[in-house]
Amino acid sequence: MSKGVNYYVEAGKRAMKWHADYQKKMKQCRFDTIAVHGVYSMQEALDFNQGAIIEPIYMSSSQAYRDSDEMEAALSYQIPTWCYSRIANPSMYYLEGVLAMLETYGTKYTATCCATSSGMAAIAAACDPFLTVDPKKPNEKMNFVATCQVYGGTFQQFAVRKDQEKNIEWRKVVKSNDIKDWEKLIDKNTRFLYGEMPSNPGQAFFDLEKVAKLANKFKIPLIIDNTVATPALLRPLAWGADIVIQSVTKTLTSSGFGISGAVIARNNLSHLKIDNEPLKANFGFYIKALPNRDNGPNISPINAILTINDIRTLRSKIDMMSRTTMKIAKFLEKHKHIEQVDYLGLESHPLHKLANKYLVLVDSEFDEMYKKKVNRYGHLMSFRIKGGAKNARLVFDAMERIWRATDLGRIKSVATIPSISTHQQQGEEARKTADIPANLIRLCVGGEHPDDIIADLTQALSVLDGKKVKFTAPEYSAGGASSARLRK
């Protein structure tokens, strides 16, 4: 006998209310507790997951329904549903829930998260809904305003995929901490403001509160890439940003096992001038249920769970790696072969005082170790080698403990030369504008003891004194001949 669609709609309302009430209770907990438990409740574990303490991986492509009425209610989005894992899945829900709570920690806001398959997918998912043609003004050329100091992949997405291929103008902010540099680029066709802070690799930074007020003045969204700081140090939504992007692959998944991204947006963006009420009411759900449903960039269940496991210890890892990075930055700042160190934690950095306003270790005032608010500046830094690109390569090639790779946010320290890797494709002129010279090495500090990283940097820098004995790697990688990884 048919129960009727309304039966399932009412049941869905009760379920949503229960989950909303549970999340309200969780929001009253400290940051570490939220990171550990997220939105996975004991009742859910006992009722549906065989009592599993840790969130299960739902490795299923789709959800079955009890009858046609439940299917109709689900596929019309009248009730919560997993329906198809390209759109949603319980494992995705657990990740999205904890990220939304962490990014709004300590605020009155609620937010919705949409987890994606990568950080680049998150950028596209966050920006593209605002880059739609106004049918009343089909010939009007759109633009967006964003800092030029962004990750190389972001630069390509903006400069090539949007500007060159779609004729959507990217107006570049060069001096990001000059509010006038932002305002002079905005006009009636500007669809959003975008910034990355701290920037990768150059540590560019700006007064987020001022830029948020500017965006609000023009009734356009402010989108912030918070990948480097993470919510353990900075929560842009608390300072007036509308949407946060995370390349979850990085610091949030410090193990390096997963690839994922996330878009976290404040609910009720009623101040935006865009004519799209569902988008403004709940941006995170809107992109998940509509554009991302059709384009398919959402996260896989296994990557969601791998990330959840790493997030549980986020605050303590960020604290440890930040303290280690500070020690290394101070060491390099005094080294005879170093031209410049770019790290916001150094008092010599021109934006150090501004960074102090925003980069604070969450809940440090409740920590028995500190008992007051303390500044932390993250695990990403860069340094410039005297003597130019050739010397930078010599030092880079001499590293033995620090891994040479384009990755960042790992529990293992990783370094790269951005001009020949992450930022190579944007060209010499664009790198010059963004202040990414050929002698700059980006270092992302991991969980090792700082003395061991300093020792590796010391021996690597000694190559410039002619004292270095070249490290000899095995002729083949562990993968054997099939990996084609021969020693040069």
C-alpha positions in Angstrom: 0.0 0.0 0.0 1.4 3.4 -1.0 2.4 5.6 1.9 2.3 8.8 -0.2 5.0 11.3 -0.9 4.0 13.4 2.1 4.7 10.6 4.5 8.4 10.7 3.5 8.5 14.5 3.4 7.3 14.6 7.0 9.8 11.9 8.1 12.5 13.9 6.3 11.6 17.0 8.2 11.9 15.2 11.5 15.3 13.8 10.5 16.6 17.2 9.4 15.4 18.7 12.7 17.2 16.0 14.7 20.4 16.5 12.8 20.2 20.3 13.1 19.6 20.1 16.9 22.6 17.7 17.2 24.8 20.1 15.2 23.8 23.0 17.4 25.0 21.0 20.4 28.3 20.2 18.7 28.8 23.9 17.8 29.0 24.6 21.5 32.1 22.3 21.9 35.7 23.4 21.5 37.5 23.2 18.1 39.4 20.0 18.9 36.2 18.2 19.9 34.4 19.3 16.7 37.4 18.1 14.7 37.4 14.7 16.4 33.6 14.0 16.3 32.3 16.2 13.5 28.6 15.5 12.7 28.8 11.7 13.3 26.7 10.9 16.4 26.6 7.9 18.7 22.9 7.5 18.0 23.6 7.3 14.2 26.4 4.7 14.9 24.1 2.5 17.0 21.0 2.8 14.8 22.5 2.6 11.4 26.2 1.6 11.4 26.5 -1.4 13.6 27.9 0.7 16.5 31.0 1.8 14.5 32.9 4.4 16.5 34.7 5.8 13.3 32.7 7.1 10.4 32.2 4.2 7.8 33.1 4.4 4.2 30.0 4.0 2.1 31.5 2.6 -1.1 28.2 2.5 -2.9 27.4 4.3 -6.1 23.7 4.8 -5.3 20.9 4.5 -2.8 17.9 2.2 -3.0 14.4 3.4 -2.0 11.5 1.7 -0.3 8.9 2.6 -2.9 8.1 5.0 -5.7 6.9 7.7 -3.2 10.2 7.8 -1.4 12.1 7.9 -4.7 9.9 10.8 -5.9 10.4 12.8 -2.7 14.2 12.2 -2.8 14.8 13.0 -6.4 12.8 16.2 -6.2 15.0 17.2 -3.2 12.1 17.3 -0.8 13.9 14.9 1.7 17.5 14.3 2.5 18.9 11.7 0.1 22.2 10.2 -1.0 20.6 9.1 -4.3 23.8 8.8 -6.4 27.4 9.3 -5.2 28.2 11.8 -7.9 25.9 14.1 -6.0 25.9 13.0 -2.4 27.0 10.1 -0.1 27.0 9.6 3.7 30.8 9.7 3.8 30.7 13.0 1.9 28.2 14.3 4.4 30.5 13.5 7.4 33.3 15.5 5.8 31.1 18.4 4.7 29.6 18.7 8.2 32.8 18.9 10.1 34.3 21.5 7.6 31.2 23.7 7.8 31.4 23.7 11.6 35.2 24.3 11.8 35.0 27.2 9.3 32.2 28.9 11.4 33.7 28.0 14.8 33.2 30.8 17.3 30.7 32.7 15.1 26.9 33.0 15.0 26.9 31.9 11.4 25.8 28.6 9.9 27.3 27.4 6.7 27.0 24.6 4.2 29.8 22.8 2.6 30.1 21.0 -0.8 33.1 18.7 -1.0 34.7 18.3 -4.4 37.2 16.0 -6.0 40.1 18.6 -5.8 40.9 22.1 -4.8 40.8 23.2 -8.4 37.3 21.7 -8.7 36.3 23.7 -5.6 37.5 27.0 -7.2 35.5 26.4 -10.3 32.4 25.3 -8.2 32.7 28.5 -6.1 33.3 31.0 -8.9 31.3 29.8 -11.9 27.8 30.2 -10.6 28.5 34.0 -10.5 29.8 34.0 -14.0 26.5 33.5 -15.8 25.2 35.7 -18.6 22.4 38.1 -17.8 19.7 37.4 -20.4 18.7 41.0 -20.2 22.2 42.1 -21.1 23.6 39.3 -23.3 26.5 41.4 -24.7 27.7 42.7 -21.3 31.3 41.6 -20.6 31.7 40.2 -17.1 34.8 40.6 -15.0 36.0 39.4 -11.6 38.7 41.0 -9.3 41.3 38.7 -7.8 44.8 39.0 -6.4 47.6 38.0 -8.8 49.4 36.3 -5.9 47.6 32.9 -6.2 48.5 29.3 -6.6 49.7 28.5 -10.2 46.7 26.3 -10.9 44.4 29.1 -9.8 46.3 31.5 -12.1 45.7 29.1 -15.1 42.1 28.6 -14.3 41.5 32.4 -14.1 43.9 33.5 -16.9 43.3 30.8 -19.5 40.0 28.9 -18.8 38.0 32.1 -17.9 39.8 35.1 -19.4 41.2 33.7 -22.6 38.7 30.9 -23.4 35.5 32.5 -22.2 36.3 36.2 -22.5 35.6 36.8 -18.8 38.0 39.5 -17.7 40.3 38.8 -14.8 41.2 42.1 -13.2 44.4 41.6 -11.2 45.1 43.1 -7.8 48.9 43.6 -7.6 49.1 45.3 -4.2 46.6 43.2 -2.3 47.0 45.1 1.0 46.1 48.4 -0.7 42.3 48.7 -0.5 42.4 51.3 -3.3 44.0 48.8 -5.6 40.9 46.6 -5.1 38.3 49.3 -5.4 39.6 50.9 -8.6 39.1 47.6 -10.4 35.4 47.1 -9.4 32.5 48.2 -11.6 28.9 47.3 -12.3 30.0 44.2 -14.2 32.2 42.8 -11.5 30.8 39.4 -10.3 33.0 38.6 -7.3 36.2 39.4 -5.4 38.8 36.6 -4.8 41.9 36.4 -2.6 44.3 33.8 -1.3 45.8 34.4 2.1 48.5 33.7 3.0 49.3 33.2 -0.7 51.3 30.3 -2.1 54.3 30.7 -2.3 55.0 34.4 -1.6 53.0 34.9 1.7 51.0 37.8 0.3 48.4 39.0 2.8 45.7 41.7 3.0 43.3 43.2 5.4 40.4 40.8 5.0 37.9 42.8 7.0 38.4 45.9 4.8 38.1 43.8 1.6 34.9 42.2 3.0 33.4 45.6 3.6 34.2 46.6 0.1 32.6 43.5 -1.3 29.5 44.2 0.8 29.4 47.8 -0.4 29.1 46.6 -4.1 26.9 43.6 -3.1 29.2 41.0 -4.6 30.6 37.9 -2.9 34.1 37.7 -1.4 35.7 34.3 -2.0 38.8 33.4 0.1 41.2 30.5 -0.5 42.0 29.5 3.1 44.1 26.4 2.2 47.4 27.5 3.8 46.0 28.8 7.1 43.1 26.3 7.6 40.4 27.1 10.1 42.9 26.3 12.9 44.5 29.7 12.3 42.0 31.8 10.2 38.2 31.6 9.6 37.4 34.1 6.9 33.7 33.8 7.3 34.1 35.4 10.8 35.7 38.4 9.1 33.0 39.0 6.6 33.9 36.7 3.7 31.0 34.9 2.0 32.6 31.8 0.6 35.7 29.9 1.6 37.7 27.5 -0.6 39.9 24.7 0.7 42.3 22.6 -1.3 41.5 19.8 1.2 44.3 17.8 -0.4 46.8 20.0 1.4 47.1 20.6 5.1 43.7 19.2 6.0 44.8 15.8 4.5 48.4 16.0 5.9 48.9 12.2 5.4 49.0 12.8 1.6 46.6 9.9 1.0 43.6 11.8 -0.4 42.7 14.3 -3.1 39.8 16.6 -2.4 38.5 20.2 -2.2 35.7 22.0 -0.5 33.5 25.1 -0.8 32.1 26.4 2.5 29.6 29.2 2.2 27.6 31.2 4.8 23.9 30.6 4.6 21.6 33.4 3.7 23.7 35.6 1.4 20.8 38.0 0.9 23.0 41.0 0.5 24.2 39.8 -2.9 22.8 41.5 -6.0 22.6 38.3 -8.1 19.1 37.3 -9.1 19.1 33.7 -7.8 17.2 33.2 -4.6 18.1 29.5 -4.1 21.8 30.3 -4.6 21.7 33.1 -2.0 19.7 31.1 0.5 22.1 28.1 0.7 25.0 28.3 -1.7 26.7 25.1 -0.6 23.5 23.0 -1.2 22.8 24.9 -4.4 26.0 24.0 -6.1 25.9 20.4 -4.9 22.3 19.8 -6.0 22.4 21.7 -9.3 25.7 22.7 -11.1 27.8 20.0 -9.5 25.1 17.4 -10.1 25.4 18.2 -13.8 29.1 18.7 -14.0 30.2 15.9 -11.7 33.1 17.3 -9.7 32.2 16.1 -6.2 34.4 14.0 -3.9 34.6 10.2 -3.7 33.6 8.5 -0.4 37.1 7.1 0.3 38.8 10.4 -0.1 36.2 12.0 2.2 37.0 9.5 5.0 40.8 9.7 4.5 40.5 13.5 5.1 38.2 13.2 8.1 40.8 11.0 9.8 43.5 13.7 9.3 41.3 16.6 10.4 40.9 15.1 13.9 44.3 16.4 15.0 44.4 19.6 12.9 44.9 22.2 15.6 47.8 20.4 17.3 49.5 19.7 14.0 49.2 23.3 12.8 50.6 24.5 16.1 53.6 22.1 16.0 54.4 22.8 12.3 54.0 26.5 12.8 56.5 26.6 15.7 58.9 24.5 13.7 58.6 26.7 10.6 59.3 29.8 12.7 62.5 28.3 14.0 63.6 27.4 10.5 62.7 30.8 9.2 64.8 32.5 11.8 67.7 30.2 11.0 67.5 31.0 7.3 67.1 34.7 7.8 70.6 34.8 9.3 72.3 32.5 6.8 75.0 34.0 4.6 73.6 32.4 1.4 70.0 33.6 1.9 68.9 36.8 0.2 65.4 37.0 1.7 63.0 34.9 3.7 59.2 35.2 3.1 57.4 34.2 6.3 54.7 36.2 8.0 55.9 35.2 11.4 59.2 37.1 11.1 59.1 40.6 12.5 61.1 41.7 9.5 58.1 40.8 7.2 56.3 44.0 6.2 52.9 42.4 6.8 53.8 40.8 10.1 51.6 43.2 12.2 48.7 42.7 9.9 49.1 38.9 10.1 49.0 39.1 13.9 45.4 40.5 13.6 44.2 37.4 11.7 46.5 34.4 12.3 45.7 33.2 15.8 45.9 29.6 17.0 42.3 28.7 17.7 41.4 28.1 21.3 45.0 28.8 22.4 43.5 30.8 25.3 41.9 27.6 26.6 45.1 25.6 26.1 46.9 24.7 29.4 50.2 25.3 27.6 49.4 28.9 26.6 46.4 30.2 28.5 46.2 33.2 26.2 45.8 33.9 22.5 48.9 33.2 20.6 49.8 33.9 17.0 50.8 31.1 14.6 51.8 31.6 11.0 51.5 28.2 9.4 53.8 25.7 7.8 54.4 27.4 4.4 57.4 29.7 3.8 59.8 30.6 1.0 63.4 31.7 0.8 65.5 33.2 -1.9 69.1 32.0 -2.6 71.8 34.5 -3.3 73.3 34.1 -6.8 70.2 33.5 -8.8 68.4 30.5 -10.3 71.5 28.4 -10.8 72.4 28.5 -7.1 68.8 27.8 -6.1 68.8 24.7 -8.2 72.1 23.6 -6.6 70.7 23.9 -3.1 67.4 22.3 -4.1 69.1 19.3 -5.6 71.3 18.8 -2.6 68.4 18.3 -0.2 68.3 14.8 1.4 65.6 14.9 4.1 63.3 17.4 2.5 61.4 15.9 -0.4 61.5 17.6 -3.8 57.9 17.7 -5.0 55.1 20.1 -5.9 53.0 19.0 -2.9 52.4 21.0 0.3 50.7 20.5 3.7 52.3 17.1 4.2 53.4 15.6 7.5 56.8 15.2 5.7 58.6 18.4 4.7 58.4 19.2 1.0 60.1 21.8 -1.2 59.8 23.0 -4.7 61.0 25.8 -7.0 57.7 27.5 -8.1 59.2 29.2 -11.2 59.9 25.8 -12.8 56.9 23.9 -11.3 53.7 25.1 -9.7 53.9 28.6 -11.4 55.8 27.7 -14.5 52.9 28.0 -17.0 51.9 31.5 -16.0 55.0 32.9 -17.7 57.9 35.1 -16.7 56.0 38.4 -16.8 53.2 37.1 -14.6 55.7 35.6 -12.1 57.5 38.9 -12.0 54.2 40.7 -11.2 53.4 38.2 -8.5 57.0 38.4 -7.1 58.0 34.8 -7.8 61.6 35.0 -8.9 63.7 32.0 -10.2 65.8 31.9 -7.1 62.8 31.3 -4.7 62.4 28.0 -3.0 59.1 27.2 -1.4 59.4 25.1 1.7 56.4 23.4 3.4 57.5 22.2 6.8 56.2 18.9 8.1 56.2 17.1 11.5 59.9 16.4 11.7 62.0 17.8 14.5 63.2 21.3 13.5 66.8 20.4 14.2 66.8 17.7 11.5 65.3 20.0 8.9 67.8 22.7 9.8 70.6 20.2 9.5 69.4 19.2 6.0 69.1 22.9 4.9 72.6 23.5 6.3 74.2 20.7 4.3 72.2 21.6 1.2 73.4 25.2 1.4 77.0 24.1 1.9 77.0 23.1 -1.8 77.5 26.9 -2.4 80.8 26.6 -0.4 82.0 23.7 -2.5 81.7 21.4 0.6 78.8 19.2 -0.4 79.2 15.6 -1.3 76.4 14.7 -3.8 73.8 12.2 -2.5 73.6 9.1 -4.7 70.1 7.6 -5.1 69.3 4.0 -6.1 69.4 3.4 -9.8 65.8 2.3 -9.8 62.8 3.3 -7.7 61.0 0.8 -5.6 58.6 0.3 -8.5 61.3 -1.4 -10.6 62.0 -0.9 -14.3 58.3 -0.5 -15.0 58.3 2.8 -13.2 60.8 4.3 -15.6 62.4 6.2 -12.7 66.1 5.9 -13.7 68.8 7.8 -11.8 70.3 10.5 -14.0 
